[in-house]
Amino acid sequence: MQSSKHDEIDKYRKELEEMIFIVMETSRQSYIEVIQMPVSRFKNYLHWKIKFEEEKRKKIEEEMEKSQRHGFSTR
């Protein structure tokens, strides 16, 4: 049982570190600035960024489809 708890803690720690670095890269903030963020702001930023990137991807796909329908080359 102890081993599984340690595994869960290690998994959580790794996921948290990945999220921290994602926020650092996308917000151009330092490690210290991200670490000092309130947890709610950190979570809200991640959710916002994910939604923003999904909407951006969809818009690009729509524009590519539109240009292909009108015979424009995307190259």
N, C-alpha and C positions, 0 to 999 in steps of 0.2 A: 504494500500500500504506500509506503514512503517513497518508493521509486517512482510510482505514477504521479505522486504530488510534485516531486522534483521535476519530472518530465513536463508536467503542466506548467510549472513556474518557468522553466527554461523556454518552453514554447511561447508563453505570454511575453517574456522578456525579449525574445527574438522578434516577435511581431511588433512589439512596441518600438524597438530600435529601428525596424524597417519603416514604420510610420513616421517616426521622428525624422529620419533622413529624407523621406518623401516630402514632408512639410518643409524641411530645410531647402531642398532643391526647388520646389515649386514656389515658395514664398521668398526665396533668396534671403533668408534669415539665418543667423548663426545658430549653432547648437545651443548656446546659452539662452538666446532669445526664445527658442522653441521650448526648451525645458522649463523656462519661467512662465510660459503661457498657462493660463488657467485651463484645466482639463476640458471644461465645456467649450472654450474657444478652440482648443486643439481639435476636438471632435467635430465641431461645427465647420471648421476650415476643411477638414478632410472630406466631410460629406458634401460641402459646397464644391470643392475642387473636383471630386468624382463626377458630380452632376454636370458641372461646367464642361468637363472634358467629353462627357457623353453627348451633350448637346452640340458641342463643337464638331465632333466626329460626324454626327447625323447631318449637320448643316453642310459639311464638306461633301459628304456622300450625295446629298440632294443636289448640290451645285454641279457635281461631276455628272450625275445622271441627266440633269437638265442640259448641260453643255453637249453631252453625247447625243441626246435626242435632237438637238439642233445642228448636229453635224460638226461641232467644233472638236478639235483634237485636244486631248489632255496632256500631250507630250510637249 
